[in-house]
Amino acid sequence: MITLALSKGRIFDETLPLLKAAGIEVLEDPEKSRKLILATNRPDVRVVLVRATDVPTYVQYGGADIGVTGKDTLIEHGGQGLYQPLDLQIAKCRMSVAVRDGFDYEAAVKQGSRLKVATKFVSIARDFFATKGVHVDLIKLYGSMELAPLTGLADAIVDLVSSGNTLKANHLVEVERIMDISSHLVVNQVALKLKQALLRDIIEAFASAIGKSTA
């Protein structure tokens, strides 16, 4: 049995065509079902629904054999114990710094300065500002990042940006792009040895669907 960890929403939806290329179809819509384990058309493959941030943990510790997760989540997790064969080029967005409209960001990030930054991506934010020689006080938040600059909680936020419409609606501006983000395939290293044939078939089907080689 192969267990695939996915999170609901965009990653799930954009993984479905790749699964289809591997001959796998999920039999239930996660938005309509309350089940957390979904059957597929193959008796040897099932899908478990977990929070996006938990996908690497489930795969690392064997709760799942394989998973799809964003590059941002992988960086924050650290990637320990995971084989990462493919960038699937799905669920694309970017990690950026944003501030309230009118805030003098250039003056605030001069080398040696100090900045209050709200984010749930603490490792990414810390490393980014360290390369700029800027000291940061990191404030970890889990939702509504846009509120932080508007209420004075932080000078800036580091967050995922897709269209940028949410920033504009809240009078924030994107001032720096840190990195492009897409979703990656991750595999449990023990499972790759014990279930090699099954997992290789799935990995190669995914690779073929996105036009990449696993060689």
Contacts in CASP RR format, 6 or more apart in sequence:
PFRMAT RR
TARGET T0000
AUTHOR 0000-0000-0000
METHOD contacts of the structure
MODEL  1
MITLALSKGRIFDETLPLLKAAGIEVLEDPEKSRKLILATNRPDVRVVLV
RATDVPTYVQYGGADIGVTGKDTLIEHGGQGLYQPLDLQIAKCRMSVAVR
DGFDYEAAVKQGSRLKVATKFVSIARDFFATKGVHVDLIKLYGSMELAPL
TGLADAIVDLVSSGNTLKANHLVEVERIMDISSHLVVNQVALKLKQALLR
DIIEAFASAIGKSTA
1 44 0 8 1.000
1 45 0 8 1.000
1 46 0 8 1.000
2 44 0 8 1.000
2 45 0 8 1.000
2 46 0 8 1.000
2 65 0 8 1.000
2 66 0 8 1.000
2 191 0 8 1.000
2 195 0 8 1.000
2 198 0 8 1.000
2 199 0 8 1.000
2 202 0 8 1.000
3 46 0 8 1.000
3 47 0 8 1.000
3 48 0 8 1.000
3 63 0 8 1.000
3 64 0 8 1.000
3 65 0 8 1.000
3 66 0 8 1.000
4 19 0 8 1.000
4 45 0 8 1.000
4 46 0 8 1.000
4 47 0 8 1.000
4 48 0 8 1.000
4 64 0 8 1.000
4 65 0 8 1.000
4 66 0 8 1.000
4 67 0 8 1.000
4 68 0 8 1.000
5 47 0 8 1.000
5 48 0 8 1.000
5 50 0 8 1.000
5 54 0 8 1.000
5 55 0 8 1.000
5 58 0 8 1.000
5 59 0 8 1.000
5 63 0 8 1.000
5 64 0 8 1.000
5 66 0 8 1.000
5 67 0 8 1.000
5 68 0 8 1.000
6 12 0 8 1.000
6 15 0 8 1.000
6 47 0 8 1.000
6 48 0 8 1.000
6 49 0 8 1.000
6 50 0 8 1.000
6 55 0 8 1.000
6 67 0 8 1.000
6 68 0 8 1.000
7 49 0 8 1.000
7 50 0 8 1.000
7 51 0 8 1.000
7 52 0 8 1.000
7 54 0 8 1.000
7 55 0 8 1.000
7 69 0 8 1.000
8 30 0 8 1.000
8 31 0 8 1.000
8 49 0 8 1.000
9 30 0 8 1.000
9 31 0 8 1.000
10 91 0 8 1.000
11 52 0 8 1.000
11 68 0 8 1.000
11 69 0 8 1.000
11 70 0 8 1.000
11 90 0 8 1.000
11 91 0 8 1.000
11 183 0 8 1.000
12 30 0 8 1.000
12 49 0 8 1.000
14 90 0 8 1.000
14 91 0 8 1.000
14 183 0 8 1.000
15 68 0 8 1.000
15 88 0 8 1.000
15 90 0 8 1.000
15 183 0 8 1.000
16 26 0 8 1.000
17 209 0 8 1.000
18 88 0 8 1.000
18 90 0 8 1.000
18 205 0 8 1.000
18 206 0 8 1.000
18 209 0 8 1.000
18 210 0 8 1.000
19 25 0 8 1.000
19 26 0 8 1.000
19 40 0 8 1.000
21 205 0 8 1.000
21 206 0 8 1.000
21 208 0 8 1.000
21 209 0 8 1.000
22 201 0 8 1.000
22 202 0 8 1.000
22 205 0 8 1.000
22 206 0 8 1.000
22 209 0 8 1.000
23 41 0 8 1.000
23 42 0 8 1.000
23 205 0 8 1.000
24 40 0 8 1.000
24 41 0 8 1.000
24 42 0 8 1.000
24 45 0 8 1.000
24 202 0 8 1.000
25 40 0 8 1.000
25 41 0 8 1.000
26 38 0 8 1.000
26 39 0 8 1.000
26 40 0 8 1.000
26 47 0 8 1.000
27 38 0 8 1.000
27 39 0 8 1.000
27 40 0 8 1.000
27 41 0 8 1.000
28 35 0 8 1.000
28 38 0 8 1.000
28 39 0 8 1.000
30 38 0 8 1.000
30 49 0 8 1.000
35 49 0 8 1.000
36 48 0 8 1.000
36 49 0 8 1.000
36 50 0 8 1.000
37 46 0 8 1.000
37 47 0 8 1.000
37 48 0 8 1.000
37 49 0 8 1.000
38 46 0 8 1.000
38 47 0 8 1.000
38 48 0 8 1.000
38 49 0 8 1.000
39 46 0 8 1.000
40 46 0 8 1.000
40 47 0 8 1.000
44 198 0 8 1.000
45 202 0 8 1.000
48 58 0 8 1.000
48 63 0 8 1.000
48 64 0 8 1.000
50 58 0 8 1.000
50 64 0 8 1.000
52 69 0 8 1.000
52 70 0 8 1.000
52 73 0 8 1.000
53 73 0 8 1.000
53 76 0 8 1.000
53 77 0 8 1.000
55 64 0 8 1.000
55 67 0 8 1.000
55 68 0 8 1.000
55 69 0 8 1.000
55 73 0 8 1.000
55 186 0 8 1.000
56 69 0 8 1.000
56 73 0 8 1.000
56 74 0 8 1.000
56 77 0 8 1.000
56 78 0 8 1.000
56 79 0 8 1.000
56 82 0 8 1.000
56 186 0 8 1.000
57 77 0 8 1.000
58 64 0 8 1.000
58 67 0 8 1.000
59 65 0 8 1.000
59 66 0 8 1.000
59 67 0 8 1.000
59 82 0 8 1.000
59 186 0 8 1.000
59 187 0 8 1.000
59 188 0 8 1.000
60 77 0 8 1.000
60 79 0 8 1.000
60 80 0 8 1.000
60 81 0 8 1.000
60 82 0 8 1.000
60 188 0 8 1.000
62 188 0 8 1.000
62 190 0 8 1.000
62 191 0 8 1.000
63 188 0 8 1.000
64 188 0 8 1.000
65 187 0 8 1.000
65 188 0 8 1.000
65 191 0 8 1.000
65 195 0 8 1.000
65 199 0 8 1.000
66 185 0 8 1.000
66 186 0 8 1.000
66 187 0 8 1.000
66 188 0 8 1.000
66 191 0 8 1.000
66 199 0 8 1.000
66 202 0 8 1.000
67 185 0 8 1.000
67 186 0 8 1.000
67 187 0 8 1.000
68 88 0 8 1.000
68 90 0 8 1.000
68 183 0 8 1.000
68 184 0 8 1.000
68 185 0 8 1.000
68 186 0 8 1.000
69 183 0 8 1.000
69 184 0 8 1.000
69 186 0 8 1.000
70 91 0 8 1.000
70 181 0 8 1.000
70 182 0 8 1.000
70 183 0 8 1.000
70 184 0 8 1.000
71 87 0 8 1.000
71 179 0 8 1.000
71 181 0 8 1.000
71 182 0 8 1.000
71 183 0 8 1.000
71 184 0 8 1.000
72 95 0 8 1.000
72 121 0 8 1.000
72 124 0 8 1.000
72 160 0 8 1.000
72 181 0 8 1.000
74 82 0 8 1.000
74 84 0 8 1.000
74 184 0 8 1.000
74 186 0 8 1.000
75 121 0 8 1.000
75 123 0 8 1.000
75 124 0 8 1.000
76 121 0 8 1.000
76 122 0 8 1.000
76 123 0 8 1.000
76 124 0 8 1.000
78 123 0 8 1.000
79 186 0 8 1.000
81 188 0 8 1.000
81 189 0 8 1.000
82 186 0 8 1.000
82 187 0 8 1.000
82 188 0 8 1.000
82 189 0 8 1.000
83 186 0 8 1.000
83 187 0 8 1.000
83 188 0 8 1.000
83 189 0 8 1.000
83 192 0 8 1.000
84 184 0 8 1.000
84 185 0 8 1.000
84 186 0 8 1.000
84 187 0 8 1.000
85 185 0 8 1.000
85 187 0 8 1.000
85 203 0 8 1.000
85 207 0 8 1.000
85 214 0 8 1.000
86 184 0 8 1.000
86 185 0 8 1.000
86 203 0 8 1.000
86 206 0 8 1.000
86 207 0 8 1.000
86 210 0 8 1.000
86 212 0 8 1.000
86 214 0 8 1.000
87 182 0 8 1.000
87 183 0 8 1.000
87 184 0 8 1.000
88 182 0 8 1.000
88 183 0 8 1.000
88 184 0 8 1.000
88 185 0 8 1.000
88 206 0 8 1.000
88 210 0 8 1.000
89 182 0 8 1.000
89 183 0 8 1.000
89 210 0 8 1.000
90 182 0 8 1.000
90 183 0 8 1.000
91 181 0 8 1.000
91 182 0 8 1.000
91 183 0 8 1.000
92 180 0 8 1.000
92 181 0 8 1.000
92 182 0 8 1.000
93 160 0 8 1.000
93 161 0 8 1.000
93 162 0 8 1.000
93 180 0 8 1.000
93 181 0 8 1.000
94 160 0 8 1.000
94 161 0 8 1.000
94 162 0 8 1.000
94 177 0 8 1.000
94 178 0 8 1.000
94 179 0 8 1.000
94 180 0 8 1.000
94 181 0 8 1.000
95 121 0 8 1.000
95 124 0 8 1.000
95 158 0 8 1.000
95 159 0 8 1.000
95 160 0 8 1.000
95 161 0 8 1.000
95 177 0 8 1.000
95 178 0 8 1.000
95 179 0 8 1.000
95 180 0 8 1.000
95 181 0 8 1.000
96 158 0 8 1.000
96 159 0 8 1.000
96 160 0 8 1.000
96 161 0 8 1.000
96 174 0 8 1.000
96 175 0 8 1.000
96 176 0 8 1.000
96 177 0 8 1.000
96 178 0 8 1.000
97 105 0 8 1.000
97 117 0 8 1.000
97 128 0 8 1.000
97 156 0 8 1.000
97 157 0 8 1.000
97 158 0 8 1.000
97 174 0 8 1.000
97 175 0 8 1.000
97 176 0 8 1.000
97 178 0 8 1.000
98 146 0 8 1.000
98 149 0 8 1.000
98 156 0 8 1.000
98 157 0 8 1.000
98 159 0 8 1.000
98 161 0 8 1.000
98 167 0 8 1.000
98 172 0 8 1.000
98 173 0 8 1.000
98 174 0 8 1.000
98 175 0 8 1.000
99 105 0 8 1.000
99 108 0 8 1.000
99 149 0 8 1.000
99 155 0 8 1.000
99 156 0 8 1.000
99 157 0 8 1.000
99 172 0 8 1.000
99 173 0 8 1.000
99 175 0 8 1.000
100 149 0 8 1.000
100 150 0 8 1.000
100 171 0 8 1.000
100 172 0 8 1.000
100 173 0 8 1.000
101 171 0 8 1.000
101 172 0 8 1.000
101 173 0 8 1.000
102 173 0 8 1.000
103 149 0 8 1.000
103 155 0 8 1.000
103 156 0 8 1.000
105 156 0 8 1.000
105 175 0 8 1.000
105 176 0 8 1.000
108 115 0 8 1.000
108 155 0 8 1.000
108 156 0 8 1.000
109 115 0 8 1.000
109 129 0 8 1.000
109 132 0 8 1.000
109 134 0 8 1.000
110 134 0 8 1.000
111 132 0 8 1.000
111 133 0 8 1.000
111 134 0 8 1.000
112 133 0 8 1.000
112 134 0 8 1.000
112 135 0 8 1.000
113 134 0 8 1.000
113 135 0 8 1.000
114 134 0 8 1.000
114 135 0 8 1.000
114 136 0 8 1.000
114 137 0 8 1.000
115 129 0 8 1.000
115 134 0 8 1.000
115 135 0 8 1.000
115 136 0 8 1.000
115 137 0 8 1.000
115 155 0 8 1.000
115 156 0 8 1.000
116 136 0 8 1.000
116 137 0 8 1.000
116 139 0 8 1.000
116 153 0 8 1.000
116 154 0 8 1.000
116 155 0 8 1.000
116 156 0 8 1.000
117 125 0 8 1.000
117 129 0 8 1.000
117 136 0 8 1.000
117 137 0 8 1.000
117 138 0 8 1.000
117 139 0 8 1.000
117 154 0 8 1.000
117 155 0 8 1.000
117 156 0 8 1.000
117 157 0 8 1.000
117 158 0 8 1.000
118 138 0 8 1.000
118 139 0 8 1.000
118 140 0 8 1.000
118 141 0 8 1.000
118 145 0 8 1.000
118 148 0 8 1.000
118 149 0 8 1.000
118 153 0 8 1.000
118 154 0 8 1.000
118 156 0 8 1.000
118 157 0 8 1.000
118 158 0 8 1.000
119 125 0 8 1.000
119 138 0 8 1.000
119 139 0 8 1.000
119 140 0 8 1.000
119 141 0 8 1.000
119 145 0 8 1.000
119 157 0 8 1.000
119 158 0 8 1.000
119 159 0 8 1.000
120 140 0 8 1.000
120 141 0 8 1.000
120 142 0 8 1.000
120 143 0 8 1.000
120 145 0 8 1.000
120 159 0 8 1.000
121 158 0 8 1.000
121 159 0 8 1.000
122 138 0 8 1.000
122 140 0 8 1.000
124 158 0 8 1.000
124 178 0 8 1.000
124 179 0 8 1.000
125 136 0 8 1.000
125 138 0 8 1.000
125 158 0 8 1.000
126 136 0 8 1.000
126 138 0 8 1.000
128 158 0 8 1.000
128 178 0 8 1.000
129 135 0 8 1.000
129 136 0 8 1.000
139 148 0 8 1.000
139 153 0 8 1.000
139 154 0 8 1.000
141 148 0 8 1.000
145 157 0 8 1.000
145 159 0 8 1.000
146 157 0 8 1.000
146 166 0 8 1.000
146 167 0 8 1.000
146 170 0 8 1.000
146 172 0 8 1.000
147 153 0 8 1.000
147 170 0 8 1.000
148 154 0 8 1.000
148 157 0 8 1.000
149 155 0 8 1.000
149 156 0 8 1.000
149 157 0 8 1.000
149 172 0 8 1.000
150 170 0 8 1.000
150 171 0 8 1.000
150 172 0 8 1.000
156 175 0 8 1.000
157 172 0 8 1.000
158 178 0 8 1.000
160 181 0 8 1.000
161 167 0 8 1.000
161 174 0 8 1.000
164 174 0 8 1.000
167 173 0 8 1.000
167 174 0 8 1.000
185 203 0 8 1.000
185 206 0 8 1.000
187 199 0 8 1.000
187 203 0 8 1.000
191 199 0 8 1.000
192 199 0 8 1.000
203 214 0 8 1.000
204 214 0 8 1.000
207 213 0 8 1.000
207 214 0 8 1.000
END
